[in-house]
Amino acid sequence: MNIQIFGKSKSFDTKKAERYFKERGIKFQSIDLSAKGMSRGEFNSVLAAVGDIEKLIDPKAKGEQAMLIKYLGSAEEKAEKLLEHPELFAAPIVRNGKQATVGYCPEIWASF
């Protein structure tokens, strides 16, 4: 099991996800989305698992870029904007190989 948690330092759900894995003694790699972002390969893997780019966009994101991403037409444009501005990602994104979830989903993590 190779768990990665892409999160934000001030996100309550990210802290809950980290606590979930710590309590069960499962090792994980924590990545701060705001500081490091996500590589194109990681993004494509997560998008394939989640299925819809809209699930990856944080509806509570603030700022000019958050307003602009809502009006982009194609998924490719939205993907580019997310990779350029990782603060727009919903958090946490928990990835285990080809499987991934967005948000706090302990019922799905139990199957990992």
Phi, psi and omega in degrees: 000127181233084185276132172239134176243111174267115184215185178240142185298331182259009182274123179296320180294327176296316179296322178294321179296315179298318179296321179304312182286325178297316182297334181262003178069026180263124180286144179213161176253124181260127181237126179278112181299320183296324183271314187254334182074205183221139179286164180299318180296316178297317180300313181297322178295315179295317180298319178297322180287320184280320175097332184223127182295334180298330179292336182275347183269128181286116180290343181264002182298143182243161176110174184297316182295325178295324178290320183291322185297332180294335186258001177286139186279310188263159178294327179296318178295319179294321178297316179298317180296319178296318181292327178286325184233081185296345177293348180275351179290143170288148182228149357272155170252116181253125185236135175226093183064242181271353179267146177205151175226157175239127181094186182272108185226067183297332180294328178278322180298330179299331179278348177295000000 
